[in-house]
Amino acid sequence: MRRRTAIGSGAVVLLVLALAAWALTDSGGGRAESCGGLKPTGWQPDDTMTQEFARYGNDNTRTDDWTGGDGTRSVRLPDGRTLWLSADTFLDRIHPGGQRVPHPSWVRNSALVMAPDGRLDRTLTGAPGSDGRPSALFPGTVDGSGKELWRWPVQATVEPRSPGSAEQVVRVLLWQRESGPPPWVFGVPRATEVATLSLPDLRLEGIAPLYQPDAGTDPAQRVLYGTSAVRDGGWTYAYGADERGVQDGGPSRAYVARAPHGSLADASAWRYWNGSDWTADPAAAAPLDFGEQHGSATNTYTVVRRGDSWLLLTMDAGGPDGKASQNVVSFWACAPNGPWHGPDTASEPPLPPGGKEADATAYNPQGHAEFSAGNGDLLLGYDVNVLSDPGAIHRNVDLYRPRFLRLALGPADSGG
């Protein structure tokens, strides 16, 4: 589900003036005043988390659970467990030498449950189909012509069932996609939805629509929300992007919307940043401002908040020269809607053994702030895949599993 695109820029002066006015009237907890800024100052592999996913994936105690996937995101549950979301997921047995059979069982999405001690112990999928195999946790459907519509889970959060309710649920933002001709080999973006899972049993209660761009909108300009979601004050901020780079190699534009805590499944409660204010009209949303810097990003970026600073991390997809790299880069802001400053180089995510030879690529960097060691670091996960040879990920299962590293963070004006 990789997309290589580049975030575009906006007018810094106009947005700064708009944010100054917004700071006086906004009640959503976003801060537009000055802050210290934040950037990565170092990194090291987190072998413990990487090896835990490998251990679980290689365990053949069950042969209907997760052996590999991408789109990896996480949310901490109230009882200390962690729910990990996975998009396209391979199941079945792992054979000697770390291989799958050539055509293994797979589903469009799943979730993994991690115990409070950090051990993965369960895969959540849907009910078995007529062939006895598991189905997707978030089931797909078809359109009027019979074309498949599937769902990829993106970021999740725990919130009250409704504003002020004592009962908590898990909300999972979903990207609905449909099959299409090249360049849409990973599906045409269609809509943003939200699923509700009960607590503590994690039962799927339902899926609600949030925003579907007009069918006449160029697919490259359709914005899907949920690549990242951050709670701040009484609001949940949901980040999104269009997919212009898939079609023409041009810039992808980042967006942000927000909903009151407890209202993420209520489309009428969502408000979209239009460059100067929050509006109920998603079609009026404006791209986030990255100034005059040519920031490079994919549409699967991540945002975390530390103190008074916001940090956006993304794969570097290339600047004005069009040259991409395998680096993770960062931008910082003093408010959830920017303006954003950067980029700073964060790391070059290591590939698994054999990855370079197989032409593997790293993508979808995602922050997992709930796993901070308390020293200011950030657990950063990323996915790996081989696009040039789909069979490579079955000959070496490590080529389609998440990997992890830890970032050291410091003030934006610090060295390193």
C-alpha positions as CSV (number, residue, x, y, z in Angstrom):
1,M,0.0,0.0,0.0
2,R,3.0,2.2,-0.6
3,R,2.6,5.7,-2.2
4,R,5.6,7.8,-3.1
5,T,4.7,11.4,-3.3
6,A,5.9,14.9,-2.2
7,I,4.1,17.3,0.1
8,G,3.5,20.7,-1.4
9,S,4.0,24.1,0.0
10,G,1.7,27.1,0.8
11,A,2.0,30.8,1.7
12,V,3.8,31.2,5.0
13,V,2.9,34.8,5.8
14,L,-0.8,34.3,5.2
15,L,-1.1,31.2,7.3
16,V,0.9,32.7,10.2
17,L,-1.5,35.7,10.3
18,A,-4.5,33.3,10.2
19,L,-3.1,31.2,13.0
20,A,-2.6,34.3,15.1
21,A,-6.3,35.1,14.9
22,W,-7.2,31.4,15.4
23,A,-5.2,31.3,18.6
24,L,-7.5,33.9,20.1
25,T,-10.7,32.1,19.2
26,D,-9.9,28.4,19.0
27,S,-11.2,26.2,21.9
28,G,-9.8,23.0,20.6
29,G,-6.5,22.8,22.5
30,G,-4.3,23.5,19.5
31,R,-1.5,26.0,20.3
32,A,-0.4,28.6,17.7
33,E,2.0,30.4,20.0
34,S,5.8,29.9,19.7
35,C,7.3,26.6,20.9
36,G,10.7,25.1,21.1
37,G,10.3,22.9,18.1
38,L,11.4,19.3,17.9
39,K,13.6,17.1,15.7
40,P,15.3,13.7,15.8
41,T,18.9,13.8,17.0
42,G,19.8,10.2,16.7
43,W,18.5,6.7,16.3
44,Q,19.2,3.0,16.9
45,P,17.4,-0.2,15.8
46,D,14.8,-1.6,18.3
47,D,15.5,-5.3,17.9
48,T,13.2,-6.3,20.7
49,M,10.0,-5.1,18.9
50,T,11.2,-6.3,15.5
51,Q,12.0,-9.7,16.9
52,E,8.7,-10.0,18.7
53,F,6.8,-9.6,15.4
54,A,9.1,-12.2,13.8
55,R,8.6,-14.6,16.7
56,Y,4.8,-14.3,16.5
57,G,4.8,-14.6,12.7
58,N,7.0,-17.7,12.7
59,D,4.9,-19.5,15.4
60,N,3.0,-22.3,13.7
61,T,0.9,-23.2,16.7
62,R,-1.9,-21.7,14.7
63,T,-1.9,-21.6,10.9
64,D,-4.7,-19.1,10.5
65,D,-3.0,-16.1,12.1
66,W,-0.7,-13.2,11.0
67,T,2.6,-14.1,9.3
68,G,3.2,-10.7,7.7
69,G,1.5,-7.5,6.8
70,D,1.9,-3.7,6.3
71,G,0.1,-0.5,7.2
72,T,1.3,-1.1,10.8
73,R,-0.2,1.2,13.4
74,S,-1.0,0.8,17.1
75,V,-3.2,2.1,19.9
76,R,-2.9,1.4,23.7
77,L,-6.0,0.0,25.3
78,P,-7.3,1.0,28.8
79,D,-6.3,-2.4,30.3
80,G,-2.6,-2.1,29.1
81,R,-2.9,-4.2,26.0
82,T,-1.9,-2.8,22.6
83,L,-4.0,-3.2,19.4
84,W,-1.9,-3.3,16.3
85,L,-3.7,-2.7,12.9
86,S,-2.5,-4.4,9.8
87,A,-3.6,-3.9,6.2
88,D,-3.0,-6.7,3.6
89,T,-2.2,-9.7,5.8
90,F,-0.7,-13.1,5.0
91,L,-1.8,-16.1,7.1
92,D,-0.9,-19.8,6.8
93,R,2.2,-21.8,7.9
94,I,5.8,-20.6,7.8
95,H,8.0,-23.3,6.3
96,P,11.7,-24.0,7.0
97,G,14.0,-21.3,5.8
98,G,11.5,-18.6,6.5
99,Q,9.3,-19.2,3.5
100,R,5.6,-19.2,2.7
101,V,3.9,-21.4,0.1
102,P,3.7,-19.5,-3.3
103,H,0.0,-18.6,-2.9
104,P,-0.7,-18.3,0.8
105,S,-4.0,-17.4,2.4
106,W,-4.4,-13.7,2.9
107,V,-7.0,-11.1,3.9
108,R,-7.3,-7.3,3.2
109,N,-6.9,-6.4,6.9
110,S,-6.5,-7.8,10.4
111,A,-5.4,-6.7,13.9
112,L,-3.0,-8.2,16.5
113,V,-3.4,-8.0,20.2
114,M,-0.3,-7.5,22.4
115,A,-0.4,-8.3,26.1
116,P,0.8,-5.7,28.6
117,D,4.1,-7.6,28.9
118,G,4.8,-6.9,25.2
119,R,4.0,-10.4,23.8
120,L,1.8,-10.7,20.8
121,D,-0.8,-13.5,21.4
122,R,-3.8,-13.1,19.1
123,T,-4.8,-12.2,15.6
124,L,-8.2,-10.7,15.0
125,T,-9.9,-11.5,11.6
126,G,-13.4,-11.9,10.4
127,A,-15.6,-15.0,10.3
128,P,-14.4,-17.8,8.1
129,G,-15.8,-17.8,4.6
130,S,-17.3,-20.7,2.6
131,D,-13.8,-22.1,2.1
132,G,-13.2,-22.2,5.9
133,R,-10.5,-19.5,5.7
134,P,-10.6,-16.3,7.8
135,S,-12.0,-13.2,6.3
136,A,-11.0,-9.6,6.8
137,L,-11.7,-8.1,10.2
138,F,-13.2,-5.0,8.5
139,P,-15.2,-6.7,5.7
140,G,-15.2,-5.4,2.2
141,T,-18.1,-5.0,-0.1
142,V,-18.9,-4.5,-3.8
143,D,-20.3,-1.5,-5.7
144,G,-23.3,-1.6,-8.0
145,S,-21.2,-3.1,-10.9
146,G,-19.8,-5.9,-8.7
147,K,-16.4,-4.3,-8.3
148,E,-14.6,-5.1,-5.1
149,L,-14.4,-2.4,-2.4
150,W,-12.0,-3.1,0.4
151,R,-10.9,-1.4,3.6
152,W,-7.5,-0.7,5.0
153,P,-7.3,0.3,8.6
154,V,-5.2,3.3,9.4
155,Q,-4.9,5.0,12.8
156,A,-7.1,4.0,15.8
157,T,-7.9,5.8,19.1
158,V,-9.7,5.0,22.3
159,E,-12.5,7.5,23.2
160,P,-15.9,7.6,25.0
161,R,-18.8,6.0,23.1
162,S,-20.3,9.5,23.0
163,P,-19.1,12.8,24.5
164,G,-19.2,12.5,28.3
165,S,-19.9,8.8,28.3
166,A,-18.1,6.6,30.8
167,E,-18.1,3.7,28.4
168,Q,-15.0,3.6,26.1
169,V,-14.7,2.1,22.6
170,V,-12.0,1.8,20.0
171,R,-12.5,3.9,16.8
172,V,-10.5,2.7,13.8
173,L,-10.2,5.0,10.8
174,L,-10.5,3.1,7.5
175,W,-9.5,3.9,3.9
176,Q,-12.0,2.4,1.4
177,R,-10.4,1.6,-1.9
178,E,-11.5,0.0,-5.2
179,S,-9.6,-1.8,-7.9
180,G,-8.5,0.3,-10.9
181,P,-6.1,0.3,-13.8
182,P,-2.5,1.5,-13.6
183,P,-1.2,3.5,-12.0
184,W,-3.7,2.5,-9.3
185,V,-2.3,-1.0,-8.7
186,F,-2.9,-0.6,-5.0
187,G,-6.4,0.6,-5.4
188,V,-8.2,3.8,-6.2
189,P,-8.9,6.0,-3.1
190,R,-12.6,6.1,-2.5
191,A,-13.7,7.2,1.0
192,T,-12.8,7.6,4.7
193,E,-14.8,5.5,7.2
194,V,-14.6,4.7,10.9
195,A,-15.2,1.4,12.6
196,T,-16.1,0.9,16.2
197,L,-14.7,-2.0,18.3
198,S,-16.2,-2.8,21.7
199,L,-14.0,-3.0,24.9
200,P,-12.7,-5.1,26.3
201,D,-13.6,-7.9,23.8
202,L,-12.7,-6.0,20.6
203,R,-15.8,-7.0,18.8
204,L,-16.6,-5.1,15.6
205,E,-19.8,-3.2,16.2
206,G,-20.2,-1.4,12.9
207,I,-18.6,0.8,10.2
208,A,-19.8,4.4,9.7
209,P,-19.2,6.6,6.7
210,L,-17.2,9.8,7.3
211,Y,-16.3,11.5,4.0
212,Q,-16.5,10.3,0.4
213,P,-15.2,12.8,-2.2
214,D,-17.5,13.4,-5.2
215,A,-17.3,10.5,-7.7
216,G,-16.2,13.0,-10.4
217,T,-13.1,14.1,-8.4
218,D,-9.9,13.0,-10.0
219,P,-8.7,10.0,-7.9
220,A,-5.3,11.7,-7.4
221,Q,-7.0,14.6,-5.7
222,R,-9.2,12.6,-3.3
223,V,-8.2,13.2,0.3
224,L,-8.4,10.2,2.7
225,Y,-8.0,10.9,6.5
226,G,-6.4,8.8,9.2
227,T,-2.8,8.2,8.3
228,S,-2.3,9.6,11.8
229,A,-4.5,10.8,14.7
230,V,-3.5,12.7,17.8
231,R,-5.6,13.6,20.8
232,D,-5.0,17.1,22.2
233,G,-7.3,18.7,24.7
234,G,-10.9,17.9,23.9
235,W,-10.2,17.1,20.2
236,T,-8.9,14.3,18.1
237,Y,-6.9,15.6,15.1
238,A,-6.9,13.3,12.1
239,Y,-4.3,13.8,9.4
240,G,-4.7,12.9,5.7
241,A,-3.4,13.4,2.2
242,D,-4.3,13.2,-1.4
243,E,-2.5,10.9,-3.9
244,R,-1.4,13.2,-6.7
245,G,2.1,11.5,-6.9
246,V,0.6,8.2,-7.8
247,Q,-0.7,9.6,-11.1
248,D,1.9,12.2,-12.2
249,G,4.7,12.2,-9.7
250,G,3.7,15.6,-8.5
251,P,3.2,16.7,-4.9
252,S,0.9,15.1,-2.5
253,R,-0.8,17.6,-0.2
254,A,-1.3,17.0,3.5
255,Y,-4.5,17.9,5.4
256,V,-5.9,17.8,8.9
257,A,-9.4,17.6,10.4
258,R,-10.6,17.3,13.9
259,A,-13.6,16.0,15.9
260,P,-14.6,16.4,19.6
261,H,-13.4,13.6,21.8
262,G,-16.1,11.0,21.7
263,S,-17.4,12.1,18.3
264,L,-15.0,10.5,15.9
265,A,-17.8,8.3,14.4
266,D,-20.1,11.3,13.9
267,A,-19.4,12.8,10.5
268,S,-21.4,15.9,11.3
269,A,-19.0,16.7,14.2
270,W,-15.9,16.7,12.0
271,R,-14.3,20.1,11.1
272,Y,-11.7,20.5,8.4
273,W,-8.9,23.1,8.3
274,N,-9.4,25.5,5.4
275,G,-6.2,27.5,5.9
276,S,-7.7,30.1,8.3
277,D,-10.5,28.3,10.2
278,W,-12.2,25.0,10.9
279,T,-15.1,24.3,8.5
280,A,-17.8,21.6,8.4
281,D,-17.3,21.3,4.6
282,P,-14.7,18.7,3.7
283,A,-14.5,20.0,0.2
284,A,-13.3,23.4,1.5
285,A,-10.3,21.8,3.3
286,A,-6.9,23.4,2.4
287,P,-3.5,21.8,2.4
288,L,-1.2,22.2,5.3
289,D,1.5,24.8,5.0
290,F,5.1,23.7,4.7
291,G,6.5,27.1,3.7
292,E,9.0,27.4,0.9
293,Q,10.9,24.2,1.7
294,H,10.3,21.4,-0.7
295,G,9.3,18.8,1.9
296,S,9.3,15.2,0.7
297,A,6.6,12.8,1.9
298,T,4.3,9.9,1.3
299,N,0.6,10.0,2.1
300,T,1.3,7.6,5.0
301,Y,3.1,9.9,7.3
302,T,2.8,10.1,11.1
303,V,2.3,12.9,13.6
304,V,3.1,12.9,17.3
305,R,2.9,15.6,20.0
306,R,5.6,16.2,22.6
307,G,5.0,19.0,25.0
308,D,4.2,22.2,23.1
309,S,5.6,20.8,19.8
310,W,4.2,18.7,17.0
311,L,6.4,16.4,15.0
312,L,5.6,15.0,11.5
313,L,7.7,12.1,10.2
314,T,7.6,10.7,6.7
315,M,9.6,8.9,4.1
316,D,11.6,11.3,1.9
317,A,10.1,10.8,-1.6
318,G,12.4,13.4,-3.2
319,G,12.6,17.2,-3.6
320,P,12.4,19.4,-6.7
321,D,15.0,17.3,-8.5
322,G,12.5,14.3,-8.2
323,K,15.1,12.1,-6.6
324,A,13.8,9.9,-3.8
325,S,15.7,8.4,-0.9
326,Q,15.2,5.8,1.8
327,N,15.5,8.4,4.6
328,V,12.9,9.3,7.1
329,V,12.6,13.1,7.4
330,S,10.8,15.2,9.9
331,F,9.0,18.6,10.2
332,W,7.9,20.4,13.3
333,A,5.1,22.8,14.2
334,C,3.7,24.7,17.2
335,A,0.1,23.7,16.4
336,P,-1.6,20.7,14.9
337,N,-2.4,22.6,11.7
338,G,1.1,24.1,11.3
339,P,2.8,25.9,9.8
340,W,5.5,23.2,9.5
341,H,9.2,23.7,9.5
342,G,11.9,21.5,8.1
343,P,12.9,19.0,6.8
344,D,15.4,17.4,9.1
345,T,16.8,13.9,8.4
346,A,15.7,11.4,11.0
347,S,17.2,8.1,9.9
348,E,17.7,5.6,7.1
349,P,15.6,2.6,8.2
350,P,17.6,-0.6,8.0
351,L,16.3,-3.3,5.7
352,P,16.2,-7.0,6.9
353,P,19.1,-9.3,5.7
354,G,18.7,-9.8,2.0
355,G,16.6,-6.8,1.6
356,K,19.0,-4.7,-0.5
357,E,19.7,-7.7,-2.8
358,A,15.9,-8.2,-3.2
359,D,15.3,-4.5,-4.0
360,A,13.2,-4.1,-0.9
361,T,11.9,-0.7,0.2
362,A,11.0,0.8,3.5
363,Y,7.8,2.9,3.8
364,N,5.0,4.0,6.1
365,P,6.9,5.3,9.1
366,Q,4.6,5.4,12.1
367,G,5.2,6.7,15.6
368,H,4.2,4.5,18.5
369,A,4.3,7.1,21.4
370,E,2.8,4.6,23.9
371,F,6.1,2.7,23.8
372,S,8.2,5.7,24.9
373,A,10.9,4.6,27.4
374,G,10.3,7.9,29.3
375,N,13.6,9.4,28.2
376,G,12.2,11.5,25.4
377,D,12.7,8.8,22.7
378,L,10.1,7.7,20.2
379,L,9.5,4.1,18.9
380,L,9.2,4.4,15.1
381,G,7.9,1.5,13.1
382,Y,8.1,1.1,9.3
383,D,7.0,-1.5,6.8
384,V,9.0,-3.4,4.2
385,N,8.0,-4.8,0.8
386,V,9.4,-5.8,-2.6
387,L,7.4,-4.2,-5.4
388,S,9.6,-5.4,-8.3
389,D,9.2,-9.1,-7.4
390,P,6.0,-10.1,-5.5
391,G,7.3,-13.6,-4.9
392,A,10.3,-12.4,-3.0
393,I,8.2,-11.8,0.2
394,H,7.2,-15.4,0.2
395,R,10.7,-16.7,-0.3
396,N,11.8,-14.5,2.6
397,V,9.0,-13.6,5.1
398,D,11.1,-10.9,6.7
399,L,10.7,-8.8,3.5
400,Y,7.0,-8.2,4.4
401,R,7.0,-7.5,8.1
402,P,7.3,-4.3,10.2
403,R,10.6,-3.3,11.7
404,F,11.3,-0.8,14.4
405,L,13.9,1.7,15.6
406,R,14.1,4.3,18.4
407,L,14.5,8.0,17.7
408,A,16.2,10.4,20.1
409,L,14.4,13.7,20.1
410,G,15.7,17.1,20.9
411,P,15.1,20.9,20.3
412,A,14.8,21.9,16.7
413,D,17.7,24.3,17.1
414,S,20.0,21.6,18.6
415,G,22.9,20.0,16.8
416,G,23.0,16.4,15.6
